[in-house]
């Protein structure tokens, strides 16, 4: 009986942990381009790495910051002391002060051809 209860407890923890690590299927990971009111030159790259509700952001001038999802649809960037909303398709992030990032959907360059000997 104790083994059954232990197994149920372990499964419950694993399921709860997996669900809480995701933000309702949101994936903000990737490269973005600044398209409006940029800190650097327009078109400068910015990067987001997401781990559940936590984000690491490298803005368009290379400044790193921690950020997090306040609630689905809204993030908070600590270093900038600024919030932002992201589009439902995760392709656009608009910051409270007007800066807009667009996801960079360019494909990476193909690998170099294999050399034959």
Backbone torsions as a table, in degrees:
resi	resn	phi	psi	omega
1	UNK	NA	-42.0	-179.9
2	UNK	-65.0	-35.4	178.8
3	UNK	-65.4	-38.7	178.8
4	UNK	-64.7	-43.2	177.9
5	UNK	-65.5	-39.0	178.7
6	UNK	-64.6	-42.0	179.5
7	UNK	-63.5	-42.2	178.8
8	UNK	-64.4	-41.9	179.2
9	UNK	-62.8	-42.8	-179.9
10	UNK	-64.7	-44.4	178.7
11	UNK	-63.0	-39.6	179.0
12	UNK	-62.2	-43.8	179.4
13	UNK	-64.6	-43.7	-180.0
14	UNK	-63.3	-43.6	180.0
15	UNK	-66.3	-44.0	-179.9
16	UNK	-64.7	-40.2	179.5
17	UNK	-64.6	-44.2	-179.8
18	UNK	-63.6	-42.0	-179.2
19	UNK	-68.2	-39.0	-177.7
20	UNK	-75.3	-19.1	179.7
21	UNK	-76.2	-15.9	-179.0
22	UNK	-105.1	151.6	176.1
23	UNK	-109.0	74.7	179.7
24	UNK	45.6	46.3	176.4
25	UNK	75.4	10.0	-178.3
26	UNK	-75.2	133.7	177.5
27	UNK	-129.8	98.0	179.2
28	UNK	-95.0	1.0	179.1
29	UNK	-56.3	138.0	171.2
30	UNK	139.0	-173.2	-179.4
31	UNK	-98.0	137.7	178.1
32	UNK	-124.0	161.7	172.3
33	UNK	-120.1	135.8	175.8
34	UNK	-77.2	126.7	-176.6
35	UNK	-116.4	-14.0	-178.7
36	UNK	-151.0	136.5	179.9
37	UNK	49.7	54.2	-176.9
38	UNK	-79.4	149.9	172.7
39	UNK	-73.6	-34.5	176.3
40	UNK	-105.8	-154.2	179.1
41	UNK	-72.2	143.4	175.4
42	UNK	-56.5	137.6	-177.1
43	UNK	91.8	-3.6	178.9
44	UNK	-64.2	143.4	-178.7
45	UNK	-78.7	149.2	172.1
46	UNK	-134.0	154.9	-175.2
47	UNK	-133.2	143.9	174.9
48	UNK	-128.5	132.6	171.8
49	UNK	-118.5	124.2	-174.3
50	UNK	-112.7	138.1	172.6
51	UNK	-135.5	92.6	-176.3
52	UNK	67.1	-123.1	-179.1
53	UNK	-86.3	-11.5	-177.1
54	UNK	-92.9	141.7	179.4
55	UNK	-129.4	144.7	166.7
56	UNK	-112.9	126.5	-175.2
57	UNK	-120.9	136.4	171.0
58	UNK	-117.5	110.0	-173.7
59	UNK	-74.8	-176.3	-172.7
60	UNK	-72.9	-4.8	171.8
61	UNK	-114.7	12.0	174.0
62	UNK	86.8	12.3	178.8
63	UNK	-85.5	124.5	178.7
64	UNK	-82.2	152.9	175.9
65	UNK	-155.6	151.4	170.6
66	UNK	-89.5	149.4	179.0
67	UNK	-150.3	171.0	178.7
68	UNK	-155.3	162.2	176.4
69	UNK	-84.8	116.9	175.9
70	UNK	-66.9	-48.2	175.0
71	UNK	-161.0	161.1	-177.5
72	UNK	-52.1	125.4	-179.0
73	UNK	102.4	-12.3	-175.5
74	UNK	-140.3	134.7	176.0
75	UNK	-120.8	162.5	175.2
76	UNK	-126.1	129.1	179.3
77	UNK	-105.1	115.2	-170.9
78	UNK	-64.6	-53.3	-174.7
79	UNK	-61.8	-39.1	-179.3
80	UNK	-80.8	-11.3	-176.8
81	UNK	51.2	51.5	-172.5
82	UNK	-148.2	144.7	175.5
83	UNK	-96.9	169.9	177.8
84	UNK	-155.3	156.1	172.7
85	UNK	-113.8	147.9	176.0
86	UNK	-117.7	148.5	-177.1
87	UNK	-70.9	159.5	-177.1
88	UNK	-66.2	-19.9	176.4
89	UNK	-96.8	3.7	176.4
90	UNK	64.0	20.8	-178.1
91	UNK	-95.5	-10.0	-174.5
92	UNK	-143.0	137.2	175.0
93	UNK	-124.9	125.8	178.7
94	UNK	-117.0	120.0	-178.7
95	UNK	-84.4	157.0	-175.7
96	UNK	-59.0	-31.5	-179.0
97	UNK	-89.0	6.6	173.1
98	UNK	106.9	-12.6	178.2
99	UNK	-64.9	140.3	178.6
100	UNK	-128.2	130.7	173.1
101	UNK	-111.1	138.0	176.8
102	UNK	-116.2	135.9	179.9
103	UNK	-62.8	134.2	178.7
104	UNK	-87.3	109.8	-175.5
105	UNK	-98.0	11.6	178.4
106	UNK	-63.5	141.1	176.3
107	UNK	-77.6	146.9	177.7
108	UNK	-66.9	157.4	179.5
109	UNK	-64.2	150.1	179.7
110	UNK	-67.4	156.0	179.0
111	UNK	-67.3	155.7	178.7
112	UNK	-64.9	152.0	-179.5
113	UNK	-66.4	151.4	177.7
114	UNK	-71.0	141.1	178.3
115	UNK	-89.9	132.3	177.6
116	UNK	-99.6	144.6	179.6
117	UNK	-111.7	NA	NA
